[in-house]
Each structure stands twice: as structure tokens, then as C-alpha cells.
Amino acid sequence: MSTAPGGNEREHGGTDAGPPVVWDFSTNANACGPAPQALARVRAAAHGRYPDPVYTELRAALARWHGVEPERIVVAASASEAIMRLSAWCARQGWRRVWLPRHGYGEYRHAAHVWGLCTVDDPVQAHLAWLCEPNSPLGQDESPETVMRVLARPCPVVVADLAYAPLRLQGRAVLDDGVRRHLWQLWSPNKALGLTGVRAAYLVAPAHVAQDALAALQALAPSWPLGADGVALLHAWVQPDVQRWLQATLPTLAQWRQALVDGLRHRGWQVLDSVAPFVCARPSRPPEVGRLRAAGIKLRDATSFGLPGWWRLSAQPPQALEALWQALDEDGRPHVALHRPRRVGDVPAAEVSR
């Protein structure tokens, strides 16, 4: 956990200052990882010298992968850094209105706060709009109606955060290739590859963005935003063997997610639908977080996402699930079968806000 200016706390899954985490359900990293081919490239990276300051080869490789010109690739230190930089760039243009998902990554709101952007309820009024599919914490698709409204009126910057797109387990994306080409695309493949400790991301700018605008966005970055390990990760991302590994993990993740859902429902948790390898769930009583952490287990409290009483849990291997079930069952609470999973939109507002 880190502290934002003004005393606002930013919460994230993964490692924090608490006890060591053995079974980490709080992070959305691919639990089948790390991807061995990507890890080998990261370990073999040239750590003894600076990378190319303009990342010529890397941007060319990413451009080929996406079928765009290299000038449209903007490398970033992480997805969070890209969010902060895009928000700063919009503020410098005098664009002050931002539209945020109702339940979404806290960095969107934090960046808006830092750069003095005001949030609006209607995406049609926004200068900057954030979409994410599958989204976090819910693991659900974007609303087609929301996407249509965002695209109905030209908005200077509409961003598709695609951190979890490579981890989709079912269904067809609303933000498909035909829609994405009109948007800014934000890619951070370290989650999909199970290498969240390597910070690296990039933006793909839509074709209509002028070169001077791209140059201004590039100029807002510090020198060498990516180190050797980040460069190696992004090079690995577009390799066929790495993509084959990723695709091969999806059936396993789907099985682990189903086992997670079944076990939670059996223990009286309400579980929402998800197309990703993580779910949001709510127990009848709050879990004893301290005792779980003492057992080496961490969950992600969804309160900071605007979902108090809910928890985000990621699909994990069987031994992690066994540890979780043992810890939850020690409470001695009765197991109650729940009704069918529901989307947040199906849950009455009063019920969600409790």
C-alpha cells in the first residue's frame, strides 16, 4: 500500500507490508506463471548497460505485432505510469473532464485528482474516458451501451485498458479489434505472463492522433522509463512461443476459477459472474483477515473499488484452494448454498452499498 498526495491511500493486490503471503488470491497475475520463455528472456537481459533511450527495436516489434506504425507506440514504465502520463497530457491541453468506470482501477481516479481533472457522470461530456475489458474488480465486459455513448460523440481521448484482455476465459469482447482501432490501447502484459514484478507497459495510439501530440506525450516521460528487464518482457510478449504458452494456460485457469466459485458458493459466499480468472464475492460475514494473513493467505478487499463488503479473489492452484478452504472452515460457519451468480447490475443498489 502506498499513500497518495492529500492523504488518499491507494490499495493494490499483491505484496504489501504485512506478513509474507504464501497463497495470494489478491493479485490478478496468471497463477500458471511465470511464463518460462518470458522469464528466461528477462533473466538474460543486458542489465549491465542502458537500453536504447528511444526503444527503436522494441517499438518496431510492438508495431509489427499490432499492425501499426512505430510512431504510434508509446512505451511506459507501467500501466499506472501510462495512466498518470495520459492524465497529465490531457490537463496540459486544457481538457478537464474525465469519465471513470463506476467500479474500476483506483489509478484512474488518483491521476485525475493529481492533475485537477473533474469527473463527470456522462461519458459524452468527457475529454478523457477510461474503458477496461475485462474490468477489475468484476472481471466483466464493458456495457455495449456505455461504449456506444463514449464513441457517439468525438471525445479527445478514450482509452481501452486491456490488462486482462489476454486472460479472457469465455465470451466475445465488446471492445473487439474493430472498436479498439479507434481508441488508445493500454497494454500491460506482465499480469498475463505471471511476471508482475517486472514493470512494463505501452500505449497504441489511434491513427487520428497527430505526430506533434504523440511527441508531447513522449516528452512527458522521464529518460529510460523501461529498464532492461521491462524491454525484455515486452519483446517476449510478442513471441509465438510465449503466446502459445499463454493460450495453453487458459483452460487450466478456467478450471481453477470454477473450483474457486464452487467452493465459495458452498461456503455461503455470493459470487458474481466473470469472464476473467478472478471473481468478486461477498460472504455472509466478513472474513477474519488477520487470521487469514497469519495462515499466509491474502484476499483483496473491494471497498476501494466502490464495493464494500465484497472481495476479489483470483483463480489459484488446488493447493492454494485447500489452504483457503481450511482457513475459512475453521470459522465453524454453516455452509449455505447460494442462488445463481449475478452481475453487479442485477444486485439492488441498496444491497451493494451495504
ZILIN-V334887 format. One line per field, one symbol per residue. phi: phi as a letter, one per 40 degrees, with the letter a starting at -180 (. if undefined). A space follows every 50 residues. Layout:
# ZILIN-V334887
phi: ???
This chain:
# ZILIN-V334887
phi: .bbcdggccbbbcgcacccdccbbccbccdccccccccccccccccccac cdcbfdccccccccdcgbcdcccbcacacccccccccccccccgcbbbbb ccbadccdcccccccgcbcbcbcccccbbbbaadcbccgbcccdcccccc ccbdbdbbbbcbdbdcbdbagbccccdccdccbcbbbbcccccgbcccca aabbcccccccccccccccccccfcbccccccccccdccdccccddcccc cccccccccccccccccgccbccabbcabbabccbdcccccccccgbbbb ccdccgbcgbbbbbcbcdcccccccccccccgcccbcbcdcbcdcccddc cccc
